[in-house]
Amino acid sequence: MKKQRLVSLASGVFFLLTAQMAVSQGCVAIRQMGNCSSNAGSSLLTKGQWQAAANYRYFRSYKHFRGDVEQVERVEENTEVINLVNALDFGLAYSLSNRLSVSATLPVIFYDRTSLYEHYGNSPSANPEHKRFGTEAKGIGDLRLAGSYWLFNPEKHHKHNIALGIGLKLPTGNENVQGNFHKRKATDGTDSIVVRAVDQSIQLGDGGVGISLEVQAFSSLGDKLALYLNGFYMSNPRNTNKTLNRGTLVGVDPLIAYHSVADQYVARLGASYAVWPAKGFSINLGGRLEGIPSSDLIGKSEGFRRPGYIVSAEPGLVYQHNNIVLSANVPLALYRNRVKSTYDLADPTGQRHGDAAFADYSLNFGLAWRFGGKHAAQSNMPAVPTWKEADKN
């Protein structure tokens, strides 16, 4: 019975781990892609098992930061930029053995962005009626392929284990989505439309081929409590893509003429506790760090980017029934910092420091379903024992 409980606990923890690692909450543009958010292959699958997963994320970014100082006047003056994000990750994983699995994940994204400054402008003289206009982007994001390997045999190590993974991010998302921008004609002040690339934060892809390194681990502290850790760092060697940052090269500093293809990272650490084992309910509480570095590990770091990071508390709930798991997580922002970019650092006066908008929280909902492979009766390790099943044994 104790062995069953530990396996069940580990299964629940890793459904939690593979459910919610996605985009940053705002203009710090971590690309929505198939990363650890839906890496179903990282779970404790037995040989020949499949896992299908779907994960939904929503957030609204609108609070502007320069460094870690909030520009509260932006909201007070109604000049803030608002990004609404609705994204779905669809993932499929297959376990080649009890230790090695492979997965593919593709996001479908719906971005909506409204602002003053991109259109008529923020100033009362340029935009006396304070008109706000919107741009959008919708479609598939960047595809991710990954492999994950447990360092210790899961059949023998039920209480502790570590998985290492490597992933390949492919530029399937459009990095040059175009939108309509409203401008006033200089001659008579009437409205005109200019078509150019939408803001980097709502582009569907970044145009680069990325390589990610990942780690996931758990440690069971008794039958009901487990600690978890997971994270990834994705390196994007490409310097810039071909998307014009401001729609033109006229009067634009060459350093930020095009969009940057930036690295990105996410890390999570926390604990999961089975509050109602007989019904399959557990809760989790952890911390989350995600962001864009100012400088990439490989290659140059030119082009326009908004580097920064956000630290969040991440409470959540997991429900497991047979081979199906539902999860919900709500990362709550504790600290936000828009750090200086390569362009900012090139200012000889040291005064230049761009801003970025962040969200207060995000909503994450996940669904995972395992199928195929050996049944529990045919395997030394139960395939997916539920809390309820473990409690009966």
C-alpha positions as CSV (number, residue, x, y, z in Angstrom):
1,M,0.0,0.0,0.0
2,K,2.8,2.4,0.9
3,K,4.5,1.8,-2.5
4,Q,1.2,2.4,-4.3
5,R,0.7,5.7,-2.3
6,L,4.2,6.9,-3.2
7,V,3.8,6.1,-6.9
8,S,0.4,7.8,-6.9
9,L,1.9,10.9,-5.2
10,A,4.7,11.0,-7.7
11,S,2.3,10.7,-10.6
12,G,0.2,13.6,-9.2
13,V,3.2,15.8,-8.7
14,F,4.4,15.3,-12.2
15,F,1.0,16.0,-13.7
16,L,1.3,19.2,-11.8
17,L,4.8,19.8,-13.0
18,T,4.0,19.3,-16.7
19,A,0.8,21.3,-16.6
20,Q,1.9,24.9,-16.1
21,M,5.1,26.4,-17.5
22,A,4.3,28.8,-20.1
23,V,4.6,32.4,-21.2
24,S,5.6,35.4,-19.1
25,Q,2.8,37.6,-17.9
26,G,3.2,40.7,-20.0
27,C,5.4,42.6,-22.5
28,V,8.4,40.7,-21.4
29,A,7.8,38.5,-24.4
30,I,8.5,34.9,-23.5
31,R,7.1,33.2,-26.6
32,Q,4.1,30.9,-26.1
33,M,5.4,27.6,-27.3
34,G,5.4,24.0,-26.4
35,N,7.8,24.1,-23.5
36,C,7.6,22.6,-20.1
37,S,4.0,23.8,-19.9
38,S,2.9,20.7,-21.8
39,N,5.8,18.4,-21.8
40,A,3.7,15.4,-21.1
41,G,6.7,13.2,-21.7
42,S,8.2,14.3,-18.4
43,S,5.6,12.4,-16.4
44,L,6.0,8.9,-14.9
45,L,4.9,6.9,-18.0
46,T,5.4,3.2,-18.4
47,K,6.8,1.7,-21.6
48,G,4.4,2.1,-24.5
49,Q,2.1,4.6,-22.8
50,W,0.8,7.7,-24.4
51,Q,-0.2,11.0,-22.8
52,A,-2.3,13.7,-24.4
53,A,-2.5,17.0,-22.7
54,A,-4.2,20.4,-23.2
55,N,-3.3,23.5,-21.2
56,Y,-5.0,26.9,-21.2
57,R,-3.5,30.1,-20.0
58,Y,-5.0,33.6,-19.6
59,F,-3.6,36.9,-18.4
60,R,-4.0,40.6,-18.7
61,S,-0.9,42.8,-18.5
62,Y,-1.2,46.5,-17.9
63,K,1.1,47.6,-15.1
64,H,4.2,49.3,-16.4
65,F,7.7,48.9,-14.7
66,R,11.0,50.4,-15.4
67,G,13.4,48.4,-13.4
68,D,11.4,47.2,-10.4
69,V,9.7,50.6,-10.0
70,E,6.0,50.7,-11.1
71,Q,5.0,53.6,-13.3
72,V,1.7,54.1,-11.5
73,E,0.9,57.2,-13.5
74,R,0.4,55.1,-16.7
75,V,-2.8,53.6,-15.3
76,E,-3.9,56.8,-13.6
77,E,-3.5,58.7,-16.9
78,N,-5.0,55.8,-19.0
79,T,-1.9,55.6,-21.2
80,E,-1.1,52.0,-20.2
81,V,-0.7,49.3,-22.8
82,I,-3.1,46.3,-22.3
83,N,-2.3,42.8,-23.5
84,L,-4.9,40.1,-23.3
85,V,-3.6,36.6,-23.9
86,N,-5.6,33.4,-24.3
87,A,-3.4,30.4,-25.2
88,L,-3.9,26.7,-25.6
89,D,-1.1,24.2,-25.6
90,F,-1.8,20.8,-27.2
91,G,0.8,18.1,-26.3
92,L,1.3,14.4,-27.1
93,A,4.0,12.2,-25.5
94,Y,5.1,8.6,-25.9
95,S,7.2,6.6,-23.5
96,L,9.9,4.5,-25.2
97,S,10.7,2.9,-21.9
98,N,9.9,3.5,-18.2
99,R,12.7,6.1,-18.2
100,L,12.8,7.6,-21.7
101,S,10.0,9.5,-23.3
102,V,9.5,11.9,-26.2
103,S,6.9,14.6,-26.8
104,A,5.6,17.2,-29.2
105,T,3.7,20.3,-28.2
106,L,2.0,23.0,-30.3
107,P,0.4,26.2,-29.0
108,V,-2.6,28.0,-30.4
109,I,-2.6,31.6,-29.4
110,F,-5.0,34.5,-29.3
111,Y,-3.4,37.9,-28.6
112,D,-5.2,41.2,-28.3
113,R,-3.4,44.5,-27.6
114,T,-4.7,48.0,-27.1
115,S,-2.7,51.2,-26.6
116,L,-2.6,55.0,-27.3
117,Y,1.1,55.5,-28.1
118,E,1.2,53.1,-31.1
119,H,-1.6,55.0,-32.8
120,Y,-2.5,58.7,-32.2
121,G,-0.1,58.9,-29.3
122,N,-0.2,59.4,-25.5
123,S,0.1,63.2,-25.3
124,P,-3.1,65.5,-25.0
125,S,-1.9,67.5,-28.0
126,A,-1.6,64.5,-30.3
127,N,-4.6,62.6,-28.9
128,P,-6.9,65.1,-27.2
129,E,-9.8,62.6,-27.2
130,H,-7.6,59.9,-25.6
131,K,-8.6,57.4,-28.3
132,R,-7.4,53.8,-27.8
133,F,-7.0,51.3,-30.7
134,G,-6.2,47.6,-30.9
135,T,-4.1,45.1,-32.8
136,E,-4.3,41.4,-32.6
137,A,-2.5,38.1,-33.6
138,K,-3.9,34.7,-33.6
139,G,-2.7,31.3,-34.9
140,I,-0.2,28.6,-34.0
141,G,3.0,29.3,-32.1
142,D,6.4,27.7,-32.2
143,L,6.4,23.9,-32.1
144,R,8.5,22.1,-29.5
145,L,9.9,18.6,-29.7
146,A,11.5,17.1,-26.6
147,G,13.0,14.1,-25.0
148,S,13.2,13.4,-21.2
149,Y,15.1,10.7,-19.3
150,W,14.8,9.6,-15.6
151,L,18.2,9.2,-14.1
152,F,17.0,6.5,-11.7
153,N,14.8,3.6,-12.5
154,P,11.2,4.6,-11.5
155,E,10.3,1.0,-10.7
156,K,12.9,1.1,-7.9
157,H,12.9,4.8,-6.9
158,H,9.4,5.8,-6.0
159,K,10.3,8.4,-3.4
160,H,12.9,10.5,-5.3
161,N,13.9,10.9,-8.9
162,I,15.4,13.4,-11.3
163,A,14.6,13.8,-15.1
164,L,16.8,15.6,-17.5
165,G,15.6,16.7,-20.9
166,I,16.5,18.4,-24.1
167,G,14.2,20.1,-26.5
168,L,14.1,21.7,-30.0
169,K,11.9,24.7,-30.6
170,L,11.0,25.2,-34.3
171,P,9.9,28.5,-35.8
172,T,6.4,27.4,-36.9
173,G,4.8,30.6,-35.4
174,N,4.6,33.7,-37.6
175,E,7.2,36.2,-36.3
176,N,6.0,39.0,-38.7
177,V,2.2,39.3,-38.0
178,Q,1.0,42.6,-39.5
179,G,-1.7,44.9,-38.0
180,N,-3.6,48.1,-38.7
181,F,-2.3,51.2,-36.9
182,H,-4.3,54.4,-36.7
183,K,-2.6,57.7,-37.5
184,R,-3.7,61.3,-38.0
185,K,-3.0,62.9,-41.3
186,A,-0.8,65.9,-40.9
187,T,-2.8,67.8,-43.5
188,D,-6.3,67.7,-42.0
189,G,-6.1,65.5,-38.9
190,T,-8.4,62.8,-40.3
191,D,-7.8,59.1,-39.5
192,S,-5.5,57.0,-41.7
193,I,-4.3,53.4,-41.5
194,V,-0.7,52.3,-41.6
195,V,0.0,48.5,-41.9
196,R,3.1,47.3,-40.1
197,A,4.3,44.6,-37.7
198,V,2.4,44.3,-34.4
199,D,4.4,44.6,-31.2
200,Q,6.9,42.0,-30.4
201,S,5.0,40.9,-27.3
202,I,2.1,39.6,-29.4
203,Q,4.0,38.1,-32.3
204,L,3.2,34.4,-32.6
205,G,6.8,33.3,-33.0
206,D,10.3,34.6,-32.9
207,G,11.7,33.1,-36.1
208,G,14.5,31.2,-34.3
209,V,15.5,27.6,-33.8
210,G,15.9,27.2,-30.1
211,I,17.6,24.5,-27.9
212,S,16.3,24.0,-24.4
213,L,17.8,22.1,-21.4
214,E,15.4,21.0,-18.7
215,V,15.4,19.4,-15.3
216,Q,12.6,18.0,-13.2
217,A,12.7,16.4,-9.8
218,F,10.6,15.3,-6.9
219,S,11.1,14.0,-3.4
220,S,8.3,12.3,-1.4
221,L,8.2,13.2,2.3
222,G,5.8,10.5,3.5
223,D,2.7,9.3,1.8
224,K,1.0,12.6,1.2
225,L,3.7,15.3,0.9
226,A,6.2,15.8,-1.9
227,L,8.6,18.5,-3.0
228,Y,8.9,19.3,-6.7
229,L,11.4,21.3,-8.8
230,N,11.4,21.9,-12.5
231,G,12.8,24.4,-15.0
232,F,14.2,25.0,-18.4
233,Y,16.5,27.4,-20.2
234,M,16.1,27.9,-23.9
235,S,18.9,29.2,-26.0
236,N,18.1,31.1,-29.2
237,P,21.4,31.5,-31.1
238,R,19.9,33.6,-33.9
239,N,20.5,37.3,-33.3
240,T,17.5,39.1,-34.9
241,N,14.7,38.1,-37.3
242,K,13.4,40.1,-40.3
243,T,10.5,41.9,-38.5
244,L,10.9,45.6,-38.5
245,N,10.5,47.0,-35.0
246,R,8.8,50.2,-36.0
247,G,7.7,49.3,-39.5
248,T,10.5,51.3,-41.1
249,L,14.3,51.8,-41.0
250,V,14.0,55.5,-41.4
251,G,15.3,57.3,-38.3
252,V,15.6,54.0,-36.3
253,D,18.8,53.1,-34.4
254,P,20.3,50.0,-36.3
255,L,20.7,48.3,-32.9
256,I,16.9,48.0,-32.5
257,A,15.8,48.1,-36.2
258,Y,14.6,44.4,-36.0
259,H,13.1,42.2,-33.4
260,S,15.5,40.3,-31.2
261,V,15.4,36.5,-31.0
262,A,15.9,36.2,-27.3
263,D,16.7,33.4,-24.8
264,Q,14.1,32.6,-22.1
265,Y,13.8,30.7,-18.9
266,V,11.4,29.4,-16.3
267,A,12.0,27.8,-12.9
268,R,9.5,26.4,-10.3
269,L,10.0,25.0,-6.8
270,G,7.3,24.0,-4.3
271,A,5.4,21.3,-2.4
272,S,2.3,19.2,-3.2
273,Y,0.1,17.7,-0.5
274,A,-2.7,15.2,-0.9
275,V,-5.5,16.8,1.2
276,W,-8.2,14.2,0.2
277,P,-6.5,11.0,-1.1
278,A,-9.7,9.0,-1.3
279,K,-11.1,11.5,-3.8
280,G,-7.9,12.3,-5.7
281,F,-7.5,15.9,-4.6
282,S,-4.2,17.5,-3.8
283,I,-3.0,21.1,-3.4
284,N,0.3,22.7,-4.2
285,L,2.1,25.8,-3.3
286,G,5.4,27.0,-4.8
287,G,7.4,29.8,-6.2
288,R,7.9,30.6,-9.9
289,L,10.6,32.6,-11.8
290,E,10.3,33.4,-15.5
291,G,11.9,35.9,-17.8
292,I,14.0,37.1,-20.7
293,P,17.7,37.8,-20.1
294,S,19.4,40.9,-21.4
295,S,22.2,38.9,-23.0
296,D,21.9,35.5,-24.7
297,L,24.2,32.6,-23.9
298,I,25.1,32.0,-27.5
299,G,25.4,34.7,-30.2
300,K,24.7,38.4,-30.2
301,S,21.9,40.0,-28.2
302,E,21.0,42.9,-30.6
303,G,17.6,43.9,-31.8
304,F,14.6,45.1,-29.9
305,R,13.7,43.2,-26.8
306,R,12.2,43.9,-23.4
307,P,14.3,41.8,-21.0
308,G,13.1,41.3,-17.4
309,Y,11.7,38.8,-15.0
310,I,8.8,38.1,-12.7
311,V,8.7,36.2,-9.4
312,S,5.4,34.7,-8.4
313,A,3.7,32.7,-5.7
314,E,2.0,29.7,-7.4
315,P,-0.9,28.1,-5.5
316,G,-2.8,25.3,-7.3
317,L,-5.1,22.3,-7.2
318,V,-4.9,18.9,-8.8
319,Y,-7.6,16.3,-9.2
320,Q,-6.7,12.8,-10.4
321,H,-9.2,10.1,-11.4
322,N,-7.9,6.9,-13.0
323,N,-5.9,8.0,-16.1
324,I,-7.2,11.6,-16.2
325,V,-5.8,14.6,-14.3
326,L,-7.2,18.1,-14.0
327,S,-5.1,20.9,-12.7
328,A,-5.5,24.6,-11.9
329,N,-2.7,27.1,-11.0
330,V,-2.8,30.8,-10.4
331,P,0.7,32.4,-10.3
332,L,0.4,35.7,-8.3
333,A,3.1,38.3,-9.0
334,L,5.3,39.2,-6.1
335,Y,8.2,41.0,-7.8
336,R,8.6,42.4,-11.4
337,N,11.7,43.9,-12.9
338,R,12.2,45.2,-16.4
339,V,16.0,45.1,-16.7
340,K,18.1,47.1,-19.2
341,S,18.5,45.7,-22.7
342,T,21.6,45.8,-24.9
343,Y,20.1,48.9,-26.5
344,D,19.7,50.5,-23.0
345,L,23.2,49.6,-22.0
346,A,24.6,51.2,-25.1
347,D,23.5,54.7,-23.9
348,P,26.8,56.5,-22.9
349,T,24.9,58.5,-20.3
350,G,23.5,55.4,-18.6
351,Q,20.1,57.1,-18.4
352,R,18.2,55.1,-21.0
353,H,16.0,52.4,-19.5
354,G,12.9,51.1,-21.4
355,D,9.7,49.9,-19.6
356,A,7.5,46.9,-19.9
357,A,3.9,46.0,-18.8
358,F,3.3,43.0,-16.5
359,A,0.2,41.2,-15.3
360,D,-0.8,40.8,-11.6
361,Y,-1.7,37.1,-12.1
362,S,-2.4,34.4,-14.7
363,L,-5.0,31.6,-14.8
364,N,-3.8,28.2,-15.9
365,F,-5.9,25.1,-16.4
366,G,-4.6,21.7,-17.5
367,L,-6.1,18.4,-18.7
368,A,-4.0,15.2,-19.2
369,W,-5.1,11.7,-20.3
370,R,-2.9,8.6,-20.3
371,F,-3.7,5.6,-22.5
372,G,-2.1,2.5,-24.0
373,G,0.9,0.7,-22.6
374,K,0.9,-2.0,-20.0
375,H,-1.8,-2.2,-17.5
376,A,-1.0,-2.0,-13.8
377,A,-1.4,-5.8,-13.5
378,Q,1.1,-6.4,-16.2
379,S,3.8,-4.1,-14.9
380,N,6.0,-4.0,-11.8
381,M,5.0,-0.4,-11.3
382,P,1.3,0.7,-11.4
383,A,0.6,2.6,-14.6
384,V,-1.5,5.5,-13.1
385,P,-2.8,4.6,-9.7
386,T,-5.3,7.2,-8.4
387,W,-5.3,8.5,-4.8
388,K,-8.5,6.5,-4.4
389,E,-7.1,3.3,-5.7
390,A,-4.0,3.7,-3.5
391,D,-6.1,4.3,-0.4
392,K,-8.0,1.0,-1.0
393,N,-4.9,-1.2,-1.2
